[in-house]
Amino acid sequence: MIEITSLRTRAVRMEEHMRNAYISFAEMTGSIVEVETNVMRDGQPLVGRGFSSNGRYAQTEILEQRVFPRLKRAQPEALLDAAGENLDPFKAWDIMMENEKPGGHGERSVAVGVVDMALWDLVAKIEGRPLCRVLADRFNHGRMDTKVYTYAAGGYYYPERGIDALRDEMKSYLDSGYDAVKMKVGGASLREDLRRIEAVVEVVGDPGRVAVDANGRFNLEQALDFGRAIEPMGLKWYEEAGDPLDYGLQAELSEALNLPMATGENLFSHQDVRNLVRFGGMDRKRDFLQMDPVLAYGLVEYLRMLRVIEEAGWTRRRCIPHGGHSFALHLAAGLQLFGNESYPGVFQPFGGFGDEMTPEAGMFALPDVPGIGIELKSNLMELFQ
Amino acid sequence: MIEITSLRTRAVRMEEHMRNAYISFAEMTGSIVEVETNVMRDGQPLVGRGFSSNGRYAQTEILEQRVFPRLKRAQPEALLDAAGENLDPFKAWDIMMENEKPGGHGERSVAVGVVDMALWDLVAKIEGRPLCRVLADRFNHGRMDTKVYTYAAGGYYYPERGIDALRDEMKSYLDSGYDAVKMKVGGASLREDLRRIEAVVEVVGDPGRVAVDANGRFNLEQALDFGRAIEPMGLKWYEEAGDPLDYGLQAELSEALNLPMATGENLFSHQDVRNLVRFGGMDRKRDFLQMDPVLAYGLVEYLRMLRVIEEAGWTRRRCIPHGGHSFALHLAAGLQLFGNESYPGVFQPFGGFGDEMTPEAGMFALPDVPGIGIELKSNLMELFQ
């Protein structure tokens, strides 16, 4: 019988020194997890790997004190699918969440999400197929995208870097095959931010390929002022203008501004996402939802999120996950989402895809290896060894 | 200058074996924190103490890796009020939350809340007054309640205990001076729960002094069925019928049912509370809000919660905190809330007040000692020693 033989985690520091409008990343950490099994491949036990998306710190205590002990005391068959031929991440999810009260979705959602990623990696490796194919067959009527639209997220605030460095950064993304970029706003004066945006639009050549992200910094008045200032520019989207849980503010922006908006990376449960689509007044044809499939309890919860947005009349083609890694890329391909984020320059070694993977006109082809393909990213694999 | 000289935390196991409709508490833990200063009283350095409310587990990693290091690297004066004569928990709060992204309110909210409690304990001890007096002067125009209305929360599901034990438990609360009780529902069949409620109402003698708590267990249909079944009974309130973040469900219940409702213990930020009062359809004259001032980032955030509910037309007299301990009792007195929860029989040693404190007709008088009075509860103090 398939059994989990070892669960391991470690906290890892991300070496980054930039700021968004809200925080510095200088002390950001993340968790990596390995789930080892008794399934043998090429003489080695199969291992599933998972790691945090950036922004929410390592979760060693929740993993070691709550999540791992529940998985360890479960009977092996309680973690398997009906045929006993593979792990069942849905059953594992319920076990990981035993004796957890409802509400309070943060931190715990990261711990569970990292293990969920490792379990889906295993499920696909046991099937011997890329995760995107597994997801397409199980959750998307066999349909998938073989290439995924991806934009380059960067444009952070760095101490001692000016607009020229910002221009160079954006040019490097275009040179490496991206055709759209995202930059941070809200961490400087409106006038300074507008200068930064204009510089980036000039480099990219098309405002429709430049998104701006305020990381929840603005109050309603500031968010309206900023929105009105950029409204005529025709930018790609205006992201997280205000607090991510302030659905009233979002509804007022949706009413007042005529430009695409995006949010969701700081909503960590399907209940929160349901509130956003119920009360946030967002436009199903124009706006984007950016929930993070790792920070928010993993793919099992992400599928619930897709269900609640579809019940509200959205399609999954409006979803473009936060996270910038291969796990989200597989979801975008296998579930046919709008696309995926990418951090070509930052959040190393968590950001980015396989070493050999490069975009063409912003599109990434999925690698044909079993699982997520974490093994194709050498600086990430160094953490696991 | 006043300085924090030491920050200490420890994870503590709560020895309880009951269940509510959602979880077992058999493995529940909590955090205790001591904040030591260079302020001397009776030859000893003043120490502020804080501890978790029940239900959300210990937070050692967040405290030791994120919250404590930020407080330790702050300049001492950055933590003091303008006169330099006392600690300023508002400034400390901003420092504890440095480099924390918005949203994701859980776990972190407990870590910050436990330290916030210890800081307010210190503030009151430095002033040499009970915390309730400090709060009355600072945040309530000097007005306070000298006695606080408190109900006895219990009636959990225990393996191998029947209705007779439930009756005995409720009778023991009445005998010890409570006049109202709360019991758990949703963990058995509707028929069984109705029998349990009827038994308790019979013991208490008045349905208006019996509240029921489903701990978020029901979906909309179940919540409506249960609500309609108890509607004619005239119970005190119907608590957390559905998921705490499902404001749509709450609005439908509010519309369909004519009985007092209560919720909020699993909302851990003022943003979440604002959503509840904006979108939950609750009745400002009839319903109750039960936010927990420890699990939800402490008193600093609780004051923000009071502001957003008052902006929505509620009064703080509709607030009755979750938690069942002296910190919430001081808030209820000093801010003139509706009252406070009490766990006379459970969540030891965190539940309950000073050893000598007993209710009269459900009312607790506040002890006249500096700070919160944690030192008056001997089994809790054993943890700190």
Chai-1 contact restraints between the chains, C-beta under 6 A:
chainA,res_idxA,chainB,res_idxB,connection_type,confidence,min_distance_angstrom,max_distance_angstrom,comment,restraint_id
A,Y22,B,K101,contact,1.0,0.0,6.0,A-B,restraint_1
A,I23,B,N99,contact,1.0,0.0,6.0,A-B,restraint_2
A,I23,B,K101,contact,1.0,0.0,6.0,A-B,restraint_3
A,S24,B,N99,contact,1.0,0.0,6.0,A-B,restraint_4
A,G55,B,K101,contact,1.0,0.0,6.0,A-B,restraint_5
A,T60,B,E61,contact,1.0,0.0,6.0,A-B,restraint_6
A,E61,B,T60,contact,1.0,0.0,6.0,A-B,restraint_7
A,E61,B,E61,contact,1.0,0.0,6.0,A-B,restraint_8
A,N99,B,I23,contact,1.0,0.0,6.0,A-B,restraint_9
A,N99,B,S24,contact,1.0,0.0,6.0,A-B,restraint_10
A,K101,B,Y22,contact,1.0,0.0,6.0,A-B,restraint_11
A,K101,B,I23,contact,1.0,0.0,6.0,A-B,restraint_12
A,K101,B,G55,contact,1.0,0.0,6.0,A-B,restraint_13
A,P102,B,G216,contact,1.0,0.0,6.0,A-B,restraint_14
A,P102,B,D243,contact,1.0,0.0,6.0,A-B,restraint_15
A,P102,B,P244,contact,1.0,0.0,6.0,A-B,restraint_16
A,P102,B,N266,contact,1.0,0.0,6.0,A-B,restraint_17
A,G103,B,P244,contact,1.0,0.0,6.0,A-B,restraint_18
A,G103,B,L245,contact,1.0,0.0,6.0,A-B,restraint_19
A,G103,B,N266,contact,1.0,0.0,6.0,A-B,restraint_20
A,G104,B,G106,contact,1.0,0.0,6.0,A-B,restraint_21
A,G104,B,N266,contact,1.0,0.0,6.0,A-B,restraint_22
A,G104,B,F268,contact,1.0,0.0,6.0,A-B,restraint_23
A,H105,B,G106,contact,1.0,0.0,6.0,A-B,restraint_24
A,G106,B,G104,contact,1.0,0.0,6.0,A-B,restraint_25
A,G106,B,H105,contact,1.0,0.0,6.0,A-B,restraint_26
A,G106,B,G106,contact,1.0,0.0,6.0,A-B,restraint_27
A,G106,B,E107,contact,1.0,0.0,6.0,A-B,restraint_28
A,E107,B,G106,contact,1.0,0.0,6.0,A-B,restraint_29
A,E107,B,E107,contact,1.0,0.0,6.0,A-B,restraint_30
A,E107,B,R108,contact,1.0,0.0,6.0,A-B,restraint_31
A,R108,B,E107,contact,1.0,0.0,6.0,A-B,restraint_32
A,G216,B,P102,contact,1.0,0.0,6.0,A-B,restraint_33
A,D243,B,P102,contact,1.0,0.0,6.0,A-B,restraint_34
A,D243,B,Q271,contact,1.0,0.0,6.0,A-B,restraint_35
A,P244,B,P102,contact,1.0,0.0,6.0,A-B,restraint_36
A,P244,B,G103,contact,1.0,0.0,6.0,A-B,restraint_37
A,L245,B,G103,contact,1.0,0.0,6.0,A-B,restraint_38
A,L245,B,Q271,contact,1.0,0.0,6.0,A-B,restraint_39
A,D246,B,Q271,contact,1.0,0.0,6.0,A-B,restraint_40
A,G248,B,R278,contact,1.0,0.0,6.0,A-B,restraint_41
A,N266,B,P102,contact,1.0,0.0,6.0,A-B,restraint_42
A,N266,B,G103,contact,1.0,0.0,6.0,A-B,restraint_43
A,N266,B,G104,contact,1.0,0.0,6.0,A-B,restraint_44
A,F268,B,G104,contact,1.0,0.0,6.0,A-B,restraint_45
A,Q271,B,D243,contact,1.0,0.0,6.0,A-B,restraint_46
A,Q271,B,L245,contact,1.0,0.0,6.0,A-B,restraint_47
A,Q271,B,D246,contact,1.0,0.0,6.0,A-B,restraint_48
A,R278,B,G248,contact,1.0,0.0,6.0,A-B,restraint_49
A,F279,B,F279,contact,1.0,0.0,6.0,A-B,restraint_50
